[in-house]
Amino acid sequence: MKIVNINNSSQKSVFKAGKVRVFSDFDKTFLPASHKDFTKNASGEFITKLSKYFNDFKDFLEKTHQGLKFSITTGRTFGEFYLMAETARQKGIRMPLPDSLIVKNGSDEHIKVGMDSVFYDGGEFPFRYDVTNKNKENDIKKLTGWEGGKVKEIFNSVYKIHRLKMVEADTEHSKKDYGVHSLFHPKNRLLDDRSIVGVRKDGNLKYFAAFPDGLNGNNEYDTILKELSDKFHKNGINYTVIQERIQNNRIYTAFEPKANISGRLTKAYDTKEALKQAIKSEDLVIAAGDGSNDLEMLNPAMYLYEIIEDKDLKLSLKDKLNKPKEFICLLNENPKLAEIYRKMPFIGILVKSKKYNNLEFFKPFCEGEYKKLTVIEEGQLETGIKQAIKLYCRQNPDYAKKLSSDIKSNLEPLDEPNNNENNNSPKTSVWKYILIGGSIVLAGLGIYYWSKPENHTK
C-alpha cells in the first residue's frame, strides 16, 4: 500500500511543521447570517452581535498569524464577495478578510495584497481581480489544458459566427440585490436584446454564460455546443459542460475544467492539494462548511482516496466515497489503512444545517474512533477550529509536539467535546492519574490511622 510522500518532510514548502491551513465556506459558516439579514438588517442589536463575533475572530487570527493561514472558499464571485465586504464597511462592521479568497467553488484563488485596516478606513479593497494564484492555474493547465485566456478566445470566436454580443457582470443574481453588478441591470440590456450572451465574471478557471432568449429549444444552442466542443478538442482542453437551469427562458450553462474526482472543479481541489502539501510538511488542513457545495470538501473518504496509490485499494475506496458506513467497514477490515486514515492531516468542521440535513450523511465521521469531523452551530467557527486542532493532536501525538507555539497558546481554555474518543486524551489522562494517586494516598492514611489502637472505638 502506497500513499503520497506521507513521511517526506524534506520537500520545499510554504508551511513549516506544526502549522495549520484553514479553508472556510463564507455564507452560514464564516458569516453567521443569511444574505438578506446581512445586507438588509440595520438593527443595532444585529450589528452589535455581528461586530463582536468578527472582532473576536479577528483577534484570534492576529494571535495565531504565524502558524495559521486562513482562506475563504465560496460559491460567490469576486464581485459578490467584494460587495459583502463593502456592505460590512458601510454598516460599521469590520469583517476580517482572509489571507486568500477562492471564488466560484474552486475557481481563481485571489491573493491578499493589502490590509483590512486600510480598506475599512476608506481605502482600497485588499484583493485585486488580476492578482491570483498562478501556480494553481498552471497546474490545472497541465492537468486539463484549460487556460483562461484561450478559453475566452474560443467562446468569442463562436459568438462571432452566430452574431452574438457579450456583456460581462459580477453576478447573474437579481438587480434588486446587486444593482449595476447584475447581468440583468438595464445597462446590460440582457432582458431586451436577444442577441446578447450574459457572461458572469468567474475568473480564469470557469466560464458561465446566460444564452439568449430564443435559443432555448432551438437547434442553434446545440450547434454552439458542438462548435465549442470541436474547438476545445482541437486545443487539447479537457472540460465538462453543466446545464444548470433555464431562467427567463435563457439557458444558464457552466463550463469547467475536469480537475477533480467528480469531473468538475470544486472547492475540494484546493483542499486536496493543500493536504498533499501538508503531508510533506507535517502540517494540518482544516475545511469548514455547511452547504451542498461543501460536501465533497468535507468528506474524509475523498482525501484518503487521493493519497492512496495502490490501484486495487483505490478502486475499492472509490465505490464507497459517498457511502460513509461502508467506508468505515472497509477501515475496520484493514488496520493499516485505518492507521493512515487516523494520521491523515485533515479535520473537517461541519456547521449544522437543517436545509441540507448534512449531519445525517456525515454522522459516521462525527463520532467514534474514526472521527474526522467536529460539529458546530452557526457563529462558532473559532471554537470549531480549536476543536479541530485538538482532535488531530489526539490522533497524531507527534504533530501535537510540533504544533506552532502561537496556536498552542491560544487553544485554552476550551472544554473538550463530550465524546468517546476523549477518554484517553492527554488532559483526561492527567486527571485520571491525579484521582488514582489521590485515592492511594487517602487509602494509605486510613490504614495508618486505623492501625493505632487508641483510634479504635471501645
VOPAGU-2260 file (C-alpha; in pm, 1 decimal, decimal comma):
REM VOPAGU-2260
SITE   aa  ch    i         X         Y         Z
SITE  MET   A    0       0,0       0,0       0,0
SITE  LYS   A    1     143,9     335,6    -102,9
SITE  ILE   A    2      48,8     690,5     -24,6
SITE  VAL   A    3     190,0    1020,0    -143,8
SITE  ASN   A    4     511,2    1105,7      47,5
SITE  ILE   A    5     349,2    1056,9     387,2
SITE  ASN   A    6     680,4    1081,3     574,2
SITE  ASN   A    7     866,9    1314,2     339,5
SITE  SER   A    8     926,7    1638,3     528,9
SITE  SER   A    9    1234,4    1743,3     330,6
SITE  GLN   A   10    1036,8    1893,6      40,8
SITE  LYS   A   11    1035,8    2270,3      -3,2
SITE  SER   A   12     713,0    2409,9     135,2
SITE  VAL   A   13     525,5    2725,4     224,5
SITE  PHE   A   14     448,9    2551,5     553,4
SITE  LYS   A   15     668,9    2451,0     842,2
SITE  ALA   A   16     584,6    2156,9    1065,1
SITE  GLY   A   17     305,8    2219,3    1312,8
SITE  LYS   A   18     118,1    2479,9    1112,7
SITE  VAL   A   19    -248,4    2491,3    1008,4
SITE  ARG   A   20    -425,2    2580,9     684,2
SITE  VAL   A   21    -796,9    2661,6     723,6
SITE  PHE   A   22   -1042,7    2671,8     431,8
SITE  SER   A   23   -1381,7    2812,5     527,8
SITE  ASP   A   24   -1704,8    2848,9     335,3
SITE  PHE   A   25   -1845,0    3202,5     356,5
SITE  ASP   A   26   -2225,8    3207,3     387,4
SITE  LYS   A   27   -2358,0    3045,1     706,4
SITE  THR   A   28   -2006,2    2932,2     803,7
SITE  PHE   A   29   -1773,3    3230,1     834,6
SITE  LEU   A   30   -2066,9    3469,8     803,9
SITE  PRO   A   31   -2324,3    3354,0    1064,2
SITE  ALA   A   32   -2614,6    3526,9     892,8
SITE  SER   A   33   -2826,6    3497,9     581,3
SITE  HIS   A   34   -2756,0    3719,9     281,3
SITE  LYS   A   35   -3083,1    3901,4     344,3
SITE  ASP   A   36   -3004,2    3965,7     711,6
SITE  PHE   A   37   -2653,1    4085,0     637,0
SITE  THR   A   38   -2748,5    4321,8     357,0
SITE  LYS   A   39   -3083,9    4447,1     487,3
SITE  ASN   A   40   -3079,0    4421,4     868,9
SITE  ALA   A   41   -2965,3    4751,4    1019,4
SITE  SER   A   42   -3082,4    4698,8    1376,5
SITE  GLY   A   43   -2836,0    4795,1    1647,3
SITE  GLU   A   44   -2861,9    4453,9    1814,8
SITE  PHE   A   45   -2777,4    4268,8    1491,6
SITE  ILE   A   46   -2478,2    4490,9    1415,5
SITE  THR   A   47   -2350,5    4473,7    1774,5
SITE  LYS   A   48   -2370,9    4093,9    1780,3
SITE  LEU   A   49   -2202,5    4052,0    1442,3
SITE  SER   A   50   -1933,8    4308,6    1525,7
SITE  LYS   A   51   -1842,9    4120,2    1843,4
SITE  TYR   A   52   -1824,5    3789,6    1654,9
SITE  PHE   A   53   -1594,4    3937,4    1389,1
SITE  ASN   A   54   -1381,0    4128,3    1639,6
SITE  ASP   A   55   -1322,3    3806,6    1837,5
SITE  PHE   A   56   -1233,8    3618,3    1519,5
SITE  LYS   A   57   -1000,7    3896,2    1406,3
SITE  ASP   A   58    -826,5    3878,9    1744,8
SITE  PHE   A   59    -786,5    3501,8    1706,2
SITE  LEU   A   60    -636,4    3536,3    1357,6
SITE  GLU   A   61    -392,4    3802,4    1475,4
SITE  LYS   A   62    -276,4    3591,0    1769,0
SITE  THR   A   63    -220,6    3283,6    1550,8
SITE  HIS   A   64     -97,6    3450,5    1231,8
SITE  GLN   A   65     246,3    3286,1    1242,4
SITE  GLY   A   66     106,7    2934,7    1245,3
SITE  LEU   A   67    -235,6    2958,3    1080,0
SITE  LYS   A   68    -329,0    3059,8     726,0
SITE  PHE   A   69    -697,1    3139,7     672,0
SITE  SER   A   70    -868,8    3115,4     331,3
SITE  ILE   A   71   -1231,8    3168,1     237,3
SITE  THR   A   72   -1362,4    2936,6     -35,3
SITE  THR   A   73   -1703,1    3044,6    -155,6
SITE  GLY   A   74   -1967,7    2994,2    -420,3
SITE  ARG   A   75   -1966,8    3370,8    -470,3
SITE  THR   A   76   -1785,3    3556,8    -745,8
SITE  PHE   A   77   -1510,1    3806,2    -669,2
SITE  GLY   A   78   -1754,0    4091,4    -724,0
SITE  GLU   A   79   -2020,6    3939,1    -500,0
SITE  PHE   A   80   -1772,2    3893,3    -216,3
SITE  TYR   A   81   -1644,5    4248,8    -258,1
SITE  LEU   A   82   -1999,6    4380,2    -226,1
SITE  MET   A   83   -2044,0    4184,4     100,1
SITE  ALA   A   84   -1724,5    4338,4     238,3
SITE  GLU   A   85   -1839,9    4682,6     125,3
SITE  THR   A   86   -2176,9    4626,3     295,4
SITE  ALA   A   87   -1992,2    4538,4     617,1
SITE  ARG   A   88   -1787,4    4857,7     593,2
SITE  GLN   A   89   -2097,3    5071,3     539,7
SITE  LYS   A   90   -2260,2    4916,8     848,1
SITE  GLY   A   91   -1950,5    4981,8    1057,9
SITE  ILE   A   92   -1871,8    4607,5    1081,3
SITE  ARG   A   93   -1502,0    4525,2    1040,7
SITE  MET   A   94   -1527,2    4174,5     897,2
SITE  PRO   A   95   -1175,8    4021,8     896,8
SITE  LEU   A   96   -1068,4    3938,3     543,7
SITE  PRO   A   97    -877,9    3616,2     464,9
SITE  ASP   A   98    -521,2    3556,9     350,9
SITE  SER   A   99    -665,7    3435,5      20,7
SITE  LEU   A  100   -1008,5    3426,0    -142,1
SITE  ILE   A  101   -1115,3    3131,2    -360,8
SITE  VAL   A  102   -1423,2    3216,8    -567,6
SITE  LYS   A  103   -1697,2    3026,5    -751,5
SITE  ASN   A  104   -1648,4    2686,3    -590,6
SITE  GLY   A  105   -1282,9    2627,5    -669,4
SITE  SER   A  106   -1214,7    2885,9    -940,2
SITE  ASP   A  107    -948,8    3159,0    -907,0
SITE  GLU   A  108    -761,6    3199,6    -578,7
SITE  HIS   A  109    -708,2    3571,5    -517,3
SITE  ILE   A  110    -407,0    3659,1    -303,4
SITE  LYS   A  111    -430,1    3934,4     -43,5
SITE  VAL   A  112    -224,3    4239,7    -140,8
SITE  GLY   A  113    -340,2    4498,6     112,8
SITE  MET   A  114    -453,7    4548,4     470,8
SITE  ASP   A  115    -800,6    4522,7     622,9
SITE  SER   A  116    -748,3    4840,5     823,6
SITE  VAL   A  117    -677,2    5043,5     509,4
SITE  PHE   A  118    -996,3    4915,9     344,3
SITE  TYR   A  119   -1221,0    4974,2     645,1
SITE  ASP   A  120   -1076,0    5322,2     697,3
SITE  GLY   A  121   -1183,0    5416,8     346,6
SITE  GLY   A  122    -901,7    5279,1     130,8
SITE  GLU   A  123    -866,7    5009,4    -131,6
SITE  PHE   A  124   -1004,8    4654,9    -110,8
SITE  PRO   A  125    -708,9    4427,3     -19,6
SITE  PHE   A  126    -771,6    4192,2    -314,4
SITE  ARG   A  127    -741,2    4260,9    -685,6
SITE  TYR   A  128    -922,8    4079,9    -962,2
SITE  ASP   A  129    -599,9    4018,8   -1154,2
SITE  VAL   A  130    -379,0    3905,2    -863,1
SITE  THR   A  131    -435,7    3530,7    -848,9
SITE  ASN   A  132    -255,1    3209,1    -764,6
SITE  LYS   A  133     -75,4    3145,0   -1093,9
SITE  ASN   A  134      70,9    2816,3    -968,9
SITE  LYS   A  135    -281,7    2677,0    -935,6
SITE  GLU   A  136    -376,4    2799,1   -1282,4
SITE  ASN   A  137     -62,3    2645,5   -1433,3
SITE  ASP   A  138    -123,4    2314,7   -1256,0
SITE  ILE   A  139    -478,5    2297,8   -1392,6
SITE  LYS   A  140    -349,1    2385,8   -1738,2
SITE  LYS   A  141    -103,0    2093,4   -1720,4
SITE  LEU   A  142    -377,3    1863,2   -1592,9
SITE  THR   A  143    -659,2    1960,9   -1831,3
SITE  GLY   A  144    -524,9    2202,0   -2094,4
SITE  TRP   A  145    -760,0    2471,7   -1963,2
SITE  GLU   A  146    -617,4    2823,2   -1990,6
SITE  GLY   A  147    -846,9    3116,4   -1913,1
SITE  GLY   A  148    -739,2    3345,8   -2193,7
SITE  LYS   A  149    -755,2    3071,4   -2458,0
SITE  VAL   A  150   -1096,4    2953,8   -2337,4
SITE  LYS   A  151   -1240,0    3304,7   -2366,8
SITE  GLU   A  152   -1096,3    3336,3   -2718,5
SITE  ILE   A  153   -1277,9    3016,6   -2817,0
SITE  PHE   A  154   -1611,0    3142,5   -2684,5
SITE  ASN   A  155   -1572,0    3481,4   -2852,3
SITE  SER   A  156   -1492,2    3319,0   -3188,3
SITE  VAL   A  157   -1810,7    3108,5   -3171,0
SITE  TYR   A  158   -2021,5    3407,8   -3063,0
SITE  LYS   A  159   -1891,4    3597,5   -3365,3
SITE  ILE   A  160   -2005,4    3321,1   -3601,4
SITE  HIS   A  161   -2357,4    3337,7   -3456,5
SITE  ARG   A  162   -2364,2    3719,5   -3443,2
SITE  LEU   A  163   -2394,8    3721,9   -3067,9
SITE  LYS   A  164   -2274,8    4004,6   -2847,8
SITE  MET   A  165   -2134,1    3956,6   -2499,9
SITE  VAL   A  166   -2176,8    4152,3   -2176,5
SITE  GLU   A  167   -1997,8    4077,7   -1850,2
SITE  ALA   A  168   -2110,9    4139,7   -1493,6
SITE  ASP   A  169   -2027,7    4019,3   -1143,2
SITE  THR   A  170   -2341,1    3812,0   -1089,1
SITE  GLU   A  171   -2642,6    3653,9   -1257,8
SITE  HIS   A  172   -2848,3    3721,8    -945,6
SITE  SER   A  173   -3118,6    3985,9    -915,3
SITE  LYS   A  174   -3050,6    4353,9    -982,4
SITE  LYS   A  175   -3259,7    4412,6    -668,9
SITE  ASP   A  176   -2975,4    4269,1    -458,8
SITE  TYR   A  177   -2673,0    4362,0    -672,0
SITE  GLY   A  178   -2773,9    4670,0    -872,8
SITE  VAL   A  179   -2541,7    4756,7   -1162,4
SITE  HIS   A  180   -2333,4    4448,9   -1081,8
SITE  SER   A  181   -2615,4    4219,5   -1202,1
SITE  LEU   A  182   -2632,0    4088,7   -1559,1
SITE  PHE   A  183   -2998,0    4188,2   -1550,7
SITE  HIS   A  184   -2944,8    4555,0   -1473,7
SITE  PRO   A  185   -3091,2    4770,4   -1755,7
SITE  LYS   A  186   -2745,3    4895,0   -1857,3
SITE  ASN   A  187   -2658,5    4541,1   -1970,9
SITE  ARG   A  188   -2970,7    4512,2   -2192,1
SITE  LEU   A  189   -2980,4    4137,5   -2132,0
SITE  LEU   A  190   -3358,4    4130,9   -2092,2
SITE  ASP   A  191   -3447,2    4332,0   -2401,1
SITE  ASP   A  192   -3179,9    4222,4   -2650,8
SITE  ARG   A  193   -3199,7    3865,3   -2778,3
SITE  SER   A  194   -2857,4    3880,8   -2940,4
SITE  ILE   A  195   -2667,2    3916,6   -2609,8
SITE  VAL   A  196   -2489,6    3644,7   -2411,5
SITE  GLY   A  197   -2453,4    3734,1   -2044,8
SITE  VAL   A  198   -2118,7    3617,7   -1903,3
SITE  ARG   A  199   -2057,5    3603,2   -1529,9
SITE  LYS   A  200   -1711,1    3707,6   -1410,6
SITE  ASP   A  201   -1582,2    3375,1   -1280,6
SITE  GLY   A  202   -1213,6    3442,3   -1335,7
SITE  ASN   A  203    -971,9    3229,9   -1537,4
SITE  LEU   A  204   -1079,9    2883,3   -1429,8
SITE  LYS   A  205   -1453,8    2873,5   -1500,6
SITE  TYR   A  206   -1693,7    3010,4   -1760,3
SITE  PHE   A  207   -2064,3    3074,6   -1705,5
SITE  ALA   A  208   -2299,6    3200,7   -1977,1
SITE  ALA   A  209   -2665,9    3301,9   -1989,1
SITE  PHE   A  210   -2750,4    3231,2   -2352,8
SITE  PRO   A  211   -3005,7    3449,7   -2533,0
SITE  ASP   A  212   -3380,0    3413,8   -2507,1
SITE  GLY   A  213   -3485,7    3215,8   -2813,0
SITE  LEU   A  214   -3200,1    2963,2   -2807,8
SITE  ASN   A  215   -3397,6    2754,4   -2555,0
SITE  GLY   A  216   -3539,7    2462,5   -2750,9
SITE  ASN   A  217   -3358,1    2585,3   -3061,8
SITE  ASN   A  218   -3108,7    2380,2   -3261,8
SITE  GLU   A  219   -2874,0    2678,8   -3260,3
SITE  TYR   A  220   -2785,5    2614,0   -2895,0
SITE  ASP   A  221   -2685,2    2255,7   -2978,3
SITE  THR   A  222   -2484,9    2385,3   -3273,3
SITE  ILE   A  223   -2299,6    2629,6   -3045,7
SITE  LEU   A  224   -2213,8    2349,4   -2801,5
SITE  LYS   A  225   -2089,8    2131,8   -3090,1
SITE  GLU   A  226   -1869,1    2409,2   -3226,7
SITE  LEU   A  227   -1729,4    2479,1   -2879,1
SITE  SER   A  228   -1663,1    2108,8   -2827,9
SITE  ASP   A  229   -1472,0    2083,5   -3155,8
SITE  LYS   A  230   -1255,3    2383,4   -3069,6
SITE  PHE   A  231   -1187,8    2259,8   -2715,4
SITE  HIS   A  232   -1088,6    1919,3   -2850,3
SITE  LYS   A  233    -863,0    2075,0   -3113,2
SITE  ASN   A  234    -685,9    2276,2   -2841,7
SITE  GLY   A  235    -647,1    1976,6   -2609,7
SITE  ILE   A  236    -880,4    2111,6   -2341,2
SITE  ASN   A  237   -1046,3    1852,5   -2117,0
SITE  TYR   A  238   -1364,0    2015,2   -1988,7
SITE  THR   A  239   -1717,8    1946,6   -1874,6
SITE  VAL   A  240   -2049,3    2118,9   -1950,1
SITE  ILE   A  241   -2305,9    2168,0   -1675,2
SITE  GLN   A  242   -2651,0    2280,9   -1785,2
SITE  GLU   A  243   -2760,8    2433,7   -1459,3
SITE  ARG   A  244   -3109,3    2566,1   -1526,4
SITE  ILE   A  245   -3343,8    2757,3   -1750,6
SITE  GLN   A  246   -3447,0    3100,4   -1623,0
SITE  ASN   A  247   -3620,2    3389,2   -1801,9
SITE  ASN   A  248   -3630,1    3146,7   -2095,4
SITE  ARG   A  249   -3248,5    3158,5   -2106,0
SITE  ILE   A  250   -3024,1    2853,4   -2077,0
SITE  TYR   A  251   -2769,5    2903,6   -1797,9
SITE  THR   A  252   -2465,3    2688,8   -1872,9
SITE  ALA   A  253   -2138,2    2645,2   -1682,8
SITE  PHE   A  254   -1812,5    2520,7   -1837,1
SITE  GLU   A  255   -1532,3    2388,2   -1615,0
SITE  PRO   A  256   -1202,5    2201,7   -1647,8
SITE  LYS   A  257   -1217,3    1836,2   -1542,0
SITE  ALA   A  258    -980,9    1872,6   -1249,6
SITE  ASN   A  259   -1123,4    1660,7    -968,5
SITE  ILE   A  260   -1267,3    1321,6    -874,3
SITE  SER   A  261   -1617,2    1442,8    -954,4
SITE  GLY   A  262   -1517,2    1555,4   -1303,3
SITE  ARG   A  263   -1572,2    1916,9   -1201,1
SITE  LEU   A  264   -1357,0    2187,5   -1048,5
SITE  THR   A  265   -1487,1    2218,4    -692,1
SITE  LYS   A  266   -1374,0    2356,6    -356,9
SITE  ALA   A  267   -1220,7    2015,2    -289,1
SITE  TYR   A  268    -947,5    2076,3    -548,8
SITE  ASP   A  269    -779,4    2334,8    -324,9
SITE  THR   A  270    -815,5    2138,6      -0,6
SITE  LYS   A  271    -691,4    1821,8    -171,8
SITE  GLU   A  272    -378,3    1997,2    -298,7
SITE  ALA   A  273    -324,0    2154,9      43,4
SITE  LEU   A  274    -347,5    1809,3     204,3
SITE  LYS   A  275     -75,2    1672,4     -22,5
SITE  GLN   A  276     145,1    1965,2      80,1
SITE  ALA   A  277      58,5    1921,4     448,4
SITE  ILE   A  278     166,4    1556,4     433,5
SITE  LYS   A  279     508,1    1664,8     309,6
SITE  SER   A  280     549,2    1942,1     563,4
SITE  GLU   A  281     378,0    1773,5     861,5
SITE  ASP   A  282     102,6    2031,3     891,8
SITE  LEU   A  283    -277,5    2020,7     918,0
SITE  VAL   A  284    -559,4    2111,4     678,7
SITE  ILE   A  285    -900,0    2212,6     816,6
SITE  ALA   A  286   -1209,3    2261,8     599,2
SITE  ALA   A  287   -1533,0    2419,0     726,7
SITE  GLY   A  288   -1871,7    2437,8     560,8
SITE  ASP   A  289   -2242,7    2371,7     574,8
SITE  GLY   A  290   -2395,2    2355,0     227,7
SITE  SER   A  291   -2425,3    2121,5     -68,3
SITE  ASN   A  292   -2123,2    2281,5    -237,7
SITE  ASP   A  293   -1912,6    2194,1      70,5
SITE  LEU   A  294   -1992,5    1822,5      91,9
SITE  GLU   A  295   -1703,4    1697,4    -122,5
SITE  MET   A  296   -1460,6    1928,7      58,9
SITE  LEU   A  297   -1574,2    1792,7     397,6
SITE  ASN   A  298   -1568,5    1424,1     305,5
SITE  PRO   A  299   -1272,4    1248,4     478,4
SITE  ALA   A  300   -1309,0     945,2     249,1
SITE  MET   A  301   -1227,2    1161,1     -52,5
SITE  TYR   A  302    -893,5    1267,7      96,8
SITE  LEU   A  303    -791,0     911,8     180,2
SITE  TYR   A  304    -872,4     813,3    -176,5
SITE  GLU   A  305    -646,0    1091,4    -304,8
SITE  ILE   A  306    -336,5     992,7    -104,8
SITE  ILE   A  307    -355,3     615,2    -157,9
SITE  GLU   A  308    -162,2     497,0    -463,4
SITE  ASP   A  309    -249,0     126,1    -454,0
SITE  LYS   A  310    -476,0      84,1    -760,7
SITE  ASP   A  311    -683,4    -202,7    -624,9
SITE  LEU   A  312    -738,9     -25,1    -295,6
SITE  LYS   A  313    -830,1     297,6    -475,0
SITE  LEU   A  314   -1088,0     106,5    -675,0
SITE  SER   A  315   -1248,4     -37,2    -362,8
SITE  LEU   A  316   -1241,4     307,3    -197,8
SITE  LYS   A  317   -1397,3     484,4    -495,1
SITE  ASP   A  318   -1720,2     288,5    -464,3
SITE  LYS   A  319   -1753,6     395,7    -101,7
SITE  LEU   A  320   -1666,5     767,1    -115,7
SITE  ASN   A  321   -2030,6     865,9     -72,3
SITE  LYS   A  322   -2124,1     570,5     148,3
SITE  PRO   A  323   -1976,2     655,9     489,6
SITE  LYS   A  324   -2098,8     340,8     666,6
SITE  GLU   A  325   -1946,0     112,2     403,4
SITE  PHE   A  326   -1627,6     318,4     410,9
SITE  ILE   A  327   -1597,9     271,4     788,3
SITE  CYS   A  328   -1646,6    -104,4     743,0
SITE  LEU   A  329   -1352,9    -104,1     499,3
SITE  LEU   A  330   -1135,2      68,0     760,7
SITE  ASN   A  331   -1234,5    -196,2    1016,6
SITE  GLU   A  332   -1124,8    -467,2     775,8
SITE  ASN   A  333    -789,3    -303,8     701,9
SITE  PRO   A  334    -591,1    -190,3    1012,0
SITE  LYS   A  335    -306,4     -39,7     807,0
SITE  LEU   A  336    -549,0     168,9     605,0
SITE  ALA   A  337    -725,0     273,5     925,4
SITE  GLU   A  338    -394,2     391,1    1074,2
SITE  ILE   A  339    -318,4     601,1     764,7
SITE  TYR   A  340    -668,0     746,6     786,7
SITE  ARG   A  341    -625,0     846,9    1152,8
SITE  LYS   A  342    -294,3    1021,6    1088,6
SITE  MET   A  343    -414,9    1183,4     765,4
SITE  PRO   A  344    -368,5    1558,7     834,9
SITE  PHE   A  345    -726,9    1658,4     769,2
SITE  ILE   A  346   -1012,2    1757,5    1001,1
SITE  GLY   A  347   -1346,9    1897,7     888,7
SITE  ILE   A  348   -1579,0    2140,3    1064,1
SITE  LEU   A  349   -1944,3    2072,6     991,0
SITE  VAL   A  350   -2183,8    2360,2    1055,2
SITE  LYS   A  351   -2527,5    2213,8    1128,1
SITE  SER   A  352   -2778,1    2286,0     853,4
SITE  LYS   A  353   -3144,8    2190,8     861,6
SITE  LYS   A  354   -3172,0    2288,3     496,2
SITE  TYR   A  355   -2922,7    2026,4     374,2
SITE  ASN   A  356   -2959,8    1765,2     651,6
SITE  ASN   A  357   -2579,6    1733,7     636,7
SITE  LEU   A  358   -2538,7    1581,8     983,2
SITE  GLU   A  359   -2721,8    1263,0     888,7
SITE  PHE   A  360   -2488,2    1191,7     595,2
SITE  PHE   A  361   -2168,1    1267,3     786,9
SITE  LYS   A  362   -2264,3    1106,8    1119,7
SITE  PRO   A  363   -2015,7     812,3    1086,1
SITE  PHE   A  364   -1731,6    1069,5    1058,6
SITE  CYS   A  365   -1850,6    1271,2    1358,7
SITE  GLU   A  366   -1809,4    1012,0    1632,6
SITE  GLY   A  367   -1609,1     710,0    1746,9
SITE  GLU   A  368   -1255,2     605,3    1663,8
SITE  TYR   A  369   -1272,6     730,0    1302,7
SITE  LYS   A  370   -1390,6    1078,6    1389,2
SITE  LYS   A  371   -1264,4    1334,8    1138,2
SITE  LEU   A  372   -1535,6    1598,2    1168,9
SITE  THR   A  373   -1626,3    1825,2    1455,9
SITE  VAL   A  374   -1979,7    1969,0    1459,0
SITE  ILE   A  375   -2067,3    2328,5    1545,9
SITE  GLU   A  376   -2358,3    2570,6    1532,2
SITE  GLU   A  377   -2351,8    2890,9    1323,5
SITE  GLY   A  378   -2128,8    3156,0    1478,3
SITE  GLN   A  379   -1885,4    2906,4    1636,8
SITE  LEU   A  380   -1613,6    2889,9    1369,5
SITE  GLU   A  381   -1332,5    2992,0    1605,4
SITE  THR   A  382   -1436,9    2722,0    1853,0
SITE  GLY   A  383   -1461,3    2473,8    1565,9
SITE  ILE   A  384   -1106,0    2548,8    1450,9
SITE  LYS   A  385    -973,4    2499,0    1804,1
SITE  GLN   A  386   -1164,1    2173,1    1843,7
SITE  ALA   A  387   -1036,2    2051,2    1505,7
SITE  ILE   A  388    -672,9    2119,3    1600,1
SITE  LYS   A  389    -712,1    1944,9    1937,2
SITE  LEU   A  390    -884,7    1647,1    1773,3
SITE  TYR   A  391    -594,0    1597,5    1534,3
SITE  CYS   A  392    -340,6    1643,1    1813,9
SITE  ARG   A  393    -503,0    1346,5    1990,5
SITE  GLN   A  394    -494,3    1141,2    1671,1
SITE  ASN   A  395    -131,5    1229,5    1597,4
SITE  PRO   A  396      73,1    1299,7    1915,4
SITE  ASP   A  397     384,8    1369,5    1705,0
SITE  TYR   A  398     203,7    1662,5    1544,7
SITE  ALA   A  399      93,3    1787,5    1887,4
SITE  LYS   A  400     458,7    1811,9    1991,7
SITE  LYS   A  401     539,8    2025,3    1686,1
SITE  LEU   A  402     228,8    2245,9    1696,3
SITE  SER   A  403     311,0    2611,4    1629,7
SITE  SER   A  404     355,5    2787,0    1963,3
SITE  ASP   A  405     123,0    3077,3    1881,9
SITE  ILE   A  406    -156,8    2831,1    1805,3
SITE  LYS   A  407     -87,0    2615,9    2110,2
SITE  SER   A  408    -104,5    2914,6    2342,8
SITE  ASN   A  409    -448,8    3006,3    2208,1
SITE  LEU   A  410    -618,0    2665,1    2238,2
SITE  GLU   A  411    -709,4    2710,0    2604,2
SITE  PRO   A  412    -944,1    2749,5    2775,3
SITE  LEU   A  413   -1170,0    2521,3    2573,1
SITE  ASP   A  414   -1394,4    2244,8    2700,5
SITE  GLU   A  415   -1325,9    1906,8    2549,1
SITE  PRO   A  416   -1606,6    1783,5    2320,5
SITE  ASN   A  417   -1811,3    1524,8    2507,3
SITE  ASN   A  418   -1746,2    1213,4    2302,0
SITE  ASN   A  419   -1583,9     875,2    2342,9
SITE  GLU   A  420   -1251,8     945,2    2177,2
SITE  ASN   A  421   -1159,8    1187,6    2456,0
SITE  ASN   A  422   -1144,9     921,1    2726,5
SITE  ASN   A  423    -775,9     870,2    2659,7
SITE  SER   A  424    -684,4    1228,2    2572,3
SITE  PRO   A  425    -375,2    1371,1    2745,5
SITE  LYS   A  426    -587,2    1607,4    2951,1
SITE  THR   A  427    -823,0    1331,0    3064,5
SITE  SER   A  428    -530,5    1100,8    3143,8
SITE  VAL   A  429    -366,8    1360,0    3369,6
SITE  TRP   A  430    -678,9    1397,5    3578,3
SITE  LYS   A  431    -726,3    1020,6    3583,3
SITE  TYR   A  432    -381,7     970,6    3733,2
SITE  ILE   A  433    -431,9    1253,5    3982,5
SITE  LEU   A  434    -754,4    1092,7    4103,7
SITE  ILE   A  435    -594,6     747,5    4126,7
SITE  GLY   A  436    -291,7     888,0    4307,8
SITE  GLY   A  437    -513,5    1079,9    4546,7
SITE  SER   A  438    -714,8     768,0    4623,0
SITE  ILE   A  439    -398,5     572,3    4704,0
SITE  VAL   A  440    -274,9     846,9    4940,7
SITE  LEU   A  441    -609,8     863,6    5120,7
SITE  ALA   A  442    -622,3     485,4    5149,6
SITE  GLY   A  443    -272,7     482,3    5299,5
SITE  LEU   A  444    -363,2     745,7    5556,9
SITE  GLY   A  445    -672,1     547,6    5650,9
SITE  ILE   A  446    -475,4     228,1    5707,1
SITE  TYR   A  447    -223,8     415,4    5920,7
SITE  TYR   A  448    -499,2     579,7    6128,0
SITE  TRP   A  449    -687,9     258,1    6199,3
SITE  SER   A  450    -371,8      63,2    6277,8
SITE  LYS   A  451    -320,0     269,4    6601,4
SITE  PRO   A  452    -504,8     108,0    6899,2
SITE  GLU   A  453    -608,5     442,5    7051,2
SITE  ASN   A  454    -811,4     525,0    6744,3
SITE  HIS   A  455   -1040,4     221,3    6775,5
SITE  THR   A  456   -1376,6     265,7    6939,3
SITE  LYS   A  457   -1403,9      82,1    7270,0
